[in-house]
Structures are given as C-alpha cells and as structure tokens.
C-alpha cells in the first residue's frame, strides 16, 4: 500500500482508493460509474460559472429576478387580505368540532378580526386597515388564497416553503435558480438573503442552504444593521498589491489540491466562492450604498420613519441588486421568536400593529419604484409566510395559533396577472376549500415564470434525480398574464 503524501487527518475514502494499490481502487470506482452511466452524468450537471446550465432557460422567461418578502412567523390572512364575514357573525361561539391546534390547550372561541376592511383598485381587492399604502398597489397583485403546507411547526414549515420538503439538507428555491440559470453579474452573488435585526428565522442558514447542490449556490446573508457584509473590506495594513499576491497564492494551492483529487466537485465550488468574495470587494459596496438615492426615493420606501426604516432600506437595496443582475433576493420580516416575528400567539392586534407598519410603506414603495423604472415586468415579487393563523382565539389573550391548512400568499410582476385570484378557504378561513394549492405548486409557478420547466430542472444525488418540486407541483396557470 502506498500512502506517501497522504494526510492522516484530512484523507477521505476517495483518497484511500486513489493511493491504495497504486490507485487501482480509484480505477475500479471509475469503471463502475462508467458502466452505470454516471461518470459523464455527474460531470455534465456542473454548470459553467455564472452562466448556469446549458439549455436553460427552457423557454422565454417572464421574469429575470425574484424578490421574496418572507413574513416569518405566519401572517394572518383574515386580518390582512382575506376578510371572513362569518367570523363577525359567529364571534365568541365555540369552534367547530374536530379541529386540532398546535398548542392543544390553547383553543378558544371563534374570533372576528379587530380590523376593518375596504375594497381597492379596479380589481376590488379587500385589504385591511393594517396595509393602507399597499392597498394602492392591489391591481398589480395576484392572490393565492388556498395554500397548504405539511407542518404546523415553524422550522419544518420554513424548510418546506424554502426547499419544498420539511427535512433539512435540500436546496432552497434561490439555490435551484442560481444553479440552473446562473448569475447575470459575476461580481455579485446570485442569491442574497437579508434578515430582521431582531434575529434570523428558526432553522437559520438551512433556509437558504444549497443542500446537495454545489455550495457556491447557497444564499449569501447581508446583515440588517451595521456593515451588511462582514469581512468584505481588506485589512487596513494590506494594500491591493499584497492582497492580489495572497489571492493568487491561495488560488494556486487550491488548484493544486483540487487536481490531486479529481471528481471532488466541492473543491471547485469552494474555489469559485473564494473568487467571488474577492470580486465582491469592488462591486458589493457600490450595490448596497443608498447614499446617492434621491430623498424622494428614500421617503417612498419609508426611510424617513423610524418604524419602517430598516425594512425600507432592505427593500431599496433589493431594487438596486435587481438592477445589477442578482437572481434571487429574500427579505425576512420578523426575527427571533413570538411577538418579535409574525407569530401572534400572545395578542394578534399587538403583533400586527407592530409588523404591518414596519413593512407596509416599504413594500408599497418597492412595487411602485420597480414599476416606474420598468423593472416590475421582469421582477417577480412574492409575499407570504410559512403558514397562516387559526380563525379562533388562542385561549383568552386574543392571539391566533398556527394554521397550515389554508393560508394566503401573493405575487406581483414578472408575468403575473394583476388582480387575479386562485382558490379560497372556507367561510371562517380554516381550511382550503376551492382549488387547494400545495407549496410545490407555488414553486412550480416561480420556476415557470423564470423560464424553467420544474420537471426538467434536476440534480442527480444519492442514486436518483432530485428536483425542487419532488414528484408533484403544477403551475398556477390562472394567475399568469
């Protein structure tokens, strides 16, 4: 056995096959992969850096970028965009039999919304008094009123909304898009995540993980306050020439390491990630610098108000990233736990009176600004949470418990038919009653608008072809322009 040069700490099973018996183990492995038709297949599914996979998009896309406004914690449809008169009528009555809640001892009587609703726009969409600015944008919005998910617990529901499955280890929507289509700007990440200054969502980075896809496709988090990207600027005592020499040496060592380990695709992804980080030093500071935006634009996004400044800043940065070719941007409203997120267990009105003013003007400003700049037609904006809320009170505190059986999301721009609506819940907003919509359907629609057939974007892993929509998913065609 020849193990000369092998590192006893970092050597892998592939290293053992490569070095044992003069490498005959690796030859045998290559032979088996070739016989099963996997050797070329694994190599073929690695896209060229920044350009995505050959043959994509599958057809002409309606959207080039996605901005996902994630209301973490689970916003209540019946208190924002889907009024239920039956709750007014039956307020205080016992809830129907056979209902299960997340907190078994927390079921109170049916509870009407504490907010009034009005119809807006030519479409006549109903919006509560919580969202007065966004109400002016309803004719650009398509509604999904019958979403269902598989878990009433935050972490698996978040994972499902982001990756299609309730388990960890699977690629998120942004990672699939970045993998398939690549980035339009090689100096910026194709997938950016910005989260709430109160904290990130439960399950943390798993929500923007690349899973088994090459790691370069995972989301790059930008901080909500302070320096958005940590460690981006080079140290003060290192000039450009010295940094360039360091990067060149690092690249040489990485390349030598990779060449000695053929077939270890993670190494190539890591090298490309280092190269992107170096290029971002020049491009990222300019992309996130809003100092030169006009005062009118800053007011449009709510930067002149304490309550909406942080989320408005993120929405404005999202617009700037879209202008510079970033493929997928996800903005989280709500961080940490309970009332710090949209998780309204301990008083619905207190919860929404906090989070709706934080997001109302910024979201309306984003839609308005994208539209007037001609960007909304090719930018898909998605709004929603991981599930909704129950129609009854949780105990006596006026809160609402988790509800994955019927909730609401909306999409605007990027090929959506403004004013259109898909599905509905029952008269009290408990369960999807008409045209139930699975999370896979939502994902299939997003991919379709980006020019991708969701059944054809696959990645071979652990002996099978995986896709974002697993073995399900249908495009919500009624919502397409």
N, C-alpha and C positions, 0 to 999 in steps of 0.2 A: 504493500500500500504506500502510495506516495502522497504525503500531506505537507510537503515542503511549501512554505509560504502561506499555509492556511492559518487563519486567525482563530484560535481555540475559543474565543469569546463570541465572535460575530459570525462564524461559519454556519451556513444553513445546510439543510438536507441536499439542496441543489449543489452547494459547494462540495459536499461529500461525494455525490455522484460524479462531479466533474473531475475530482482529484483521485478518487479511489480507482485502482486498477488501470492507471493511465487514461482515465476518462471513459472507459467502456460503459460505465453506468449511465453517463450522460448520452452516449450514442444510443444505448438501448431505449432511454426515455424518448429521445428524438424519433427513433424508429416507431415506437408505439403511438406517439402523437401523429406522425405522418400517416400511419396505417389507418387511424381513426379519422383522418381528415381534419385534425385540429391544429396542426402546426401552422399552416398558412392562414387558417381562420383566425387564430389568435393575433397574428401579426396584422391581418387586414382590418381588424376593428380598432386599430390605433390611428386616430386622425392626425393629419399634419397639424403642427402647432398653429393655433389661431384660426385655421381655415375650416375646421370641422371635418366631417366625413364626406367622402366622395359620393356624389349622387344626391346630396341634400342641399336645399330643401327638396322634398318630393314633388311639390307643386308650388305655384306662385303664392307667397305668403301675403296675408293681410297685415300682419304686424311684424316689426323688426325687434321690438323690445317689450319686456313685461315689467310693470311696477306693481308689486303685490303689497297692498296695505293690509297687514295682518293684525286684526284686533284680538290679541291674545287674551284668553280667559273665557271667551264665549259671549258675544253681544246678544242682546235680546231683540229678536225680530219684531215682536208685538209691541215693543216700546220705542222702535226706531222707524221701520219702513213697512210694517205689515199689521195694521190695526185689526183687532178682533172685537167687533161689537158684542158678540156673545159673552165675552168676559165682563163687559159693562152690565149686561143683563143678569148674569149669574154670579156677580161678585159676592164673595162671602159664603157661597154654597160649597158643600163638600165636593172634592174632586171625584171624577168617575172611578168606578171600581177597577181593579186590575192594573193600576199604574205603579211602576217601580221608579224610585228616585235613587240618586247616587248616595245621599245620606238617608238611611232608612227611617230615622226618627225625625226627619225634617219636613214632612209633608203637611202643609196647611191647607186652607180653603182656596178656591179659585180667586184670583186677584186681578182686577182690572188694571190697565195702565194708568200711572199717575200723570200722563202727558196727554195733551190734546193733539189732534191730527188735522191736517188740511191737505187738499189736493193741489198739485202744482204742475205747471207746464201744459203743453198740448196733450201730453200722454195722460194727464190726470193722475199721476203717481201720488200715493199717500206718503207723507213724511211728517214725523212728529216735531213738536216744537224744539226738540233737542238739536236738530240739524237745520237751522234757518238758512245758513249760507249754502250748504249742499243742496237744499231744496230747489235752488235756482238752476241746478245742473241736471235735473232728472231726465230731461229729454235726450241726454247723451248716455243714459244708463240702461242696461239690460239686466233684468232681475231673475235670479234663480231662487224660487221660493219653496223648494221641496227637497233640500239637501238632506242626506242621511249619512251618518258615519257609524263605525262599528264599536266604538268605545265611549263610555261616559266619563272616562278618567283623562285628565289633561295630557299627560305625557304620551300615551299611545294615540290619542286623538290628534295631537300636534304632529306626531310622526306620520300618521295616516294622511293628514291634509298636506303635508310637505312631501312625502315619498310614496304615498299610495298604500302603504302597509303599516300595521300597528307595531311592528317589531323594529328594533334597531338594526343598522347595518345595510340599509338600502339607500340608493341615490335619491336625492331630492330633485324636485322639478327643475330648479335652476341648474343643477349639475347635468341632468339629461340634456337640457337645451344647450348648455355650454359645450358638452361633449359632441352633440350632433351637429351643431351649427357653427361652433367656434365663436370667436370674438371679432367684432368689426374694428377693434382698436387693440393692437398688440402691446400697447404700453399701459393698459389698464386691465384689471381683472374682468372677466366676462360675467361674474356673478358677485354681487355686493350685498351685504346684509347690514342694516343699521337697527339697533335695538334701543329700547327705552332706557333712560338714565336711571330708572329705579331698579334695573336688572334685566337679565335676559329671560327668555321663556324656559319653562321646565323642559328638561332633556337637553338644553343648551345646544352646543355645536352639532349634535346629532340631527337637529332640524335643518341644517344646511350642509350636511355631510355629502361627500361624493360616493359613500358606500364602497362598492367594489369597482367603481369606475376609477380611472387614474386620478390621483389626489389633486392634480392641478385644476380639476373641475369643481372643487368644493367652493362654498361661499367664502368670501373674504370679509370679515366683520370690520365695520367702521364704528368707532365709539360715538356715543351720543353727545358727550361733552368733552371739552379739552381737545387735545390733539387727536383727530379722528383715526389716524393710523399710527400705531406705536412703532418706534424704532425705524421710521421711514428715512429721516434725515441722517446723514453720516455724522460721526462724532466730530466735534469742533477741531480736534487736533489731527484730523485726517483730511488731506486735500484730495481733489479729484484724481490727480495722477496716482497717488498711493492707493486709493480705493480701486482704481481701474486695475492696477497690478495685483491687488489682492483677489479681485474677482476673476481675473484671468488665471491666476494660480489655482484658485478653487475650482474653476471650470476644468482645468487640465487634470486635477486629481479626480474629480467626479467622473470625467470621461474615461480615465484610465480604470477606475473602479468599475464602471459600467461595462467596458469592453471585456473585462475579465469575468463578467457574469452575464453572458448573453441570455436573453429571454426574461431577465428580471425587469419587467416593464415599470415597476415602481421607481426604479432608479432614474429612468428617463423623465418620468413625471416630476421627480424631485429636482432634477437639473433645470427643467423648464420653469419650475416655480421660483427657483433662485434667480434665474434670468429675468423673469417678470418683475420680481421685487426690485431688482436693480433699475429696470426701466421705469418703474413707478416713481422713483425718486424725483424724476423730472416732470412726469405727466400728472401724477395724483395731486400734488399741492395746488396746481392751477385748476384742476377739475372741481375741487371742493372749496375753492376760495370764492365766497359770495360777496366780497367787499365791493366789487365793481358793478354788482347788480343795482338797478335803479331803486330809489326809495319807494316808488310806486309798486314795483315788483315785490319788494320786501313786505309792504303793507298787504298786498294781495295774498301773501302766504301767512299772514298773521304774525310777522316778526316784530311788529310794534306792540304786541300784547304779551304780557308775562305768561299767561296761561297757555298760549299756543306757540310760543317762540321756538321751543326745542323741536316740536314735530314739524312746524313750518319750515325750519331750517333743513330738516331731513328731506322734506318733500321738494324743496328748492334744489338741494344737492342732487336728488333723484332726477329732476329735469335736466340738470347740467350733465349728469352721467349718460342719460339717454342721448343727448345731443352729441356726445363723444363716442357713441357706439357701444356702450355697455349693454349686454344682452338681457340681464335679469337683475332687478333690484328689489329687495324685500325690506319693508319698513315695519317694525313692530311697534304697536301702541299697547302699552301695558307691560309691566315688568314685575318680577318677584311673585308675590302671592296675594290672594284675596283681593281687597279693595285697591291695591296697587295695580291690579290688572282689571280686565272686564269680568272678573269672577264675582258676580253680585250676590253672594250668599247673605251678606250682612247689611242689606238695605239697597234695593235696586236704585232708588232715586238718588241716594248719596253717591252711588257708584257712577251712574250715567251723568250726573251733574258735574262730576269730575272729568270723565274721559271724553264726553261729547264736545265740550268747549275746547279741549286740547286739540281735537282733530278736525272739527267742523270747517273752520276757515282755511286751514292748511290744505285739506283735501279739495275743497271747492276751488281754492287758488291754483292747485296743481292742474285740475281739469281745465280750468279757464285758461291758464297760461299755455298748456300743451295745445289747446285748440287754437288760440290766436297765433301761435307760432307755426301752425301746420303740422304739429307733431302728434296730435291725438289720433289722427287717422292711421298711423302706423305704430302707435304705442298702446298696448293693452294694459288697462288699469283694472286690478282685481281687488275687491274689498270683502272681508269676512273673517271669521274666527274658526276655531277647531270644532265647535258645536254651538248650539243655541241655549235658551233657557226655558224652564218649565212655565206653564200658564198659572200655576198655583203659587201661593206664598210658601216660602220655606219657614216653617214654624210661625212665629208671630212677629218676626222682625222686618217683614216687608221685602225680603230678598227673593231670589229665584234660583232654583237648583239647575244642574246641568241637564241639557236635553239634546241627545244625538239623533232623535227620531224624526225631527222636522225643523229645519232652520233655514236661514237666508244668507245668500251671498249676492254680490252684484259685480258686473263687469262693464267697462266703458271703453270706447275707442277700439282701435286695432281690428276692425272688421265686425264689431258687434252692432246690432240693430237697436238704436236708442229707443227707449220706451217699450221694448218687447218684454215679455214675461214668460217664464217656464214654470209650470207646476203650481201647487198650492198646498197648504196644510189644512187640517180640519178646522171647524168653526172656532175652536179655542186655542189653536196653534200648538197642539200637542204632537201630532204625527203627520207625516207627508200623506196627503190624500189623493192628489192628482199628479200624475207623471213624476213619481219619486225619482230622485237624482242621486246617484252614487258619486263619491269622491272621484272614482275613476272616470266618470262622465265629464266632470269638471276638468280633469287633467287632459282627457282626450280632446276637449274643445280648445284648451290652451295650445296644445301641440298643433292642432289643425290650423289655428289662426297663424301660427308661426311657420306654416308650410310643411308640416310633418304628419305623415300617416302614423298614428300611435301604434299600430300593429307591426310596423316595419322598422321602427327605431328600437333595436335590441342590442344586448350585450351578452356574449357567451361567458358564463361563470358557473363553476361547480357542476359542469355537465349539462347545463340547459341554457336556453336563451331566455334572458330576463328582459322585461320592458316596464316602463313606468306604470302602465295600466294593468299589469299582471295578465290575467286571462279574461278581462272584462273591459268595459268602457265603450260608450257611444257618444258621438259628437252631438251637442245640443243644437241641432240644426235650426230650430225655431228662433234662436237668438242671433243668427248670423245675418248680416246685412246682404 
